[in-house]
Amino acid sequence: MPFNLRITPKFWRQFEIDPAHGSFINYRRMWWQCVIVMTSVCLFPLIITTVINAYQYQEVLKSENIAPADRLVSNTARTISFFLEERRSALDFVVRERTLEELSDGRELTRLLYRLKQVFGGFIDIGLINSRGIQVSYAGPLDLQGKNYSRQSWFHEVMIRGVHISDVFMGFRGYPHFVIAIKHDTEDGDYYIVRATIDTQVFNDLARPLNIGPGSDTFMVNGEGVLQTPSRFYGSVLQRAEWTTNMESFHTTVRELDDPEGRAIIMGSRQIDDSPFMFVYVHQTQGLLAGWLALRGKLIGFFVISTLVVIVVILGVCTYLVSAVYEADRRREAVLHKVEYTNKLASLGRLAAGVAHEINNPLAIINEKAGLLEDLIHLTPDFPKKEKAHEIVQSILGSVDRCSTITHRLLGFARHIDVNFETIYLDNLVKNVLGFLEKESHYREIEVKLEVEENLPAIESDRGQLQQVFLNILNNAFAAVEDGGKIEIHINSVGGDQVAVRIEDNGCGMPPEHMKLIFEPFFSTKGRKGTGLGLSITYGIIKKLKGSIEVDSQEGIGTTFVVTLPVKRPA
Amino acid sequence: MRILLVDDEVELVSAMAERLNMRGVNADYVTCGKSAVEKAQECHYDVMVVDLRMPGMDGIEVMKLVKEISPDTGFVFLTGYGSEEQKTASEAAGANCYLMKPVKISLLMEKIDAAAQAACTLSE
């Protein structure tokens, strides 16, 4: 049998097995409904849980990265802000505490620079500039005394705002630095400016906290997006990184974006108060993403495996349940049909017996009257047309004999409904059954051959039931063969304790997939003409009589049934 | 040999009696069980051929009553409705033979002779 037929449950081929007696229940649909409902009920929570879990994991992972970024940016920005404020305040103090004369004195200014370096650090030089923009005195590594700043923008800004913190620039010194300038008004309405240069190395150190990982970067940019401190990923000082300036904010902001190289990053930034600087923190999320992808892979794997397991279990359970319902329904239906069939048979039996009885009496009268007539013909020497009359009477008696054979057979067949063991010669029984089919075989010119082994033992079994068995099998054989076909019956003993009846026809045969189904109730290839019960009842009877039935068939060649029955009555 | 035929079908028993008479058997006939018992009281019959199913008294009842009067009378039963139970019941009641209608005269004669023989053996 093909593999697909072996694994397909019986109910799936419901209409193939039972085309004429289709049940009201469509088991395939029932199976589908079960599978759909169970799958929905089981998988819906699984899907929801997986999606929610994935979302929450993603959120947790994000917040675990965003919160530290926020903290780092805020803290560092505050530190830098404090650094600038400290130096601005120091200069403010110097301007207020020292007189113009003191500040104009070069030696005094040098001493002041020395103190500032000692106490605060980060100061490179310091200078005093008068209201005309001329550097009146200067203390530091360069010779900048007498330099005119009146045309520079910062000079005008200080004049207006009173304080100025510059961007980082190269200037005359040739290395990155920035300046803080503070204006001081004098009592006579004039003013002067104290201007100090701050070393960016200190600034760089401040902008690069120690606790950043290899995928992270910190730097400062100005309002135009020019790097004020060197960056690990985006270049050295004074290179441009405009993309960092699109989120200028006096509050710490952290967001996700792609950098110019297309890398996914988390970027935190904060404007430093009263300065052109903005502190920027960048964290590449590739590592973070890899973690997330691994987790997502695991989640998907888990989901797929659990879904498969759930589906396999559901398919198994549904198939088992629907098969059980199907088998139970079929058993119930078969029992109902069998009861109906038995009742029908019993009614038919009663009817046949009644008819036989009613016919037997008039038949007996005809028999006696014809017999009497024959006696009279025989005993009367000069009976007119004696020969002719004798012939007529013989014909009547012959017909009576035929009728009585029929009625006796009817009575014999109708009688046995329950199992009733008696001694039976199977050859006689088969001959008796063949008697029913004699006319058909004659009309259709079917050759029926009966071969019986010599000294065949009699068996103890039920005559009526066996008549039904052989009538069913022979009826099928007659239906299978063409007109002029051949049916051979061999009866022989098997091992002394069994007798086998082999019924072989040269009819149409059947395909292998039908062979497994022919003993199933309601399986019929005769369409509406067959009940599909004949062979299932035959099978049931043979089981009841402790015998066995086997079938072998080849399409187009023929079918052979072998019924084996025990010689002794089964215990 | 004297025999009595009992059957509700008068056409059947009359013809049968006539044919037996032709074969040298002294055969009477009646059409009900009651008449059969009365006949048995009047004279002795070697064998009675009785239909099992008759209106009023059935064959087995007739046999029981006749056996009380004449225990050595043999019985052959005839029936149109053969069944194992009937056969067993009639044989248990003491019938010598059980035949299905219609029956050949030669077979009937044979069974009558056998029943008479058996009844004789029993009475001796």
Interface residues (C-beta under 8 A of the other chain):
Chain A: A353 A356 H357 E358 I359 N360 N361 L363 A364 I365 I366 N367 E368 K369 G371 L372 D375 L379 V400 S404 H408 L411 R415 N420
Chain B: E9 E11 L12 A15 M16 E18 R19 M22 L78 G80 Y81 G82 S83 E84 M100 K101 P102 V103 K104 I105
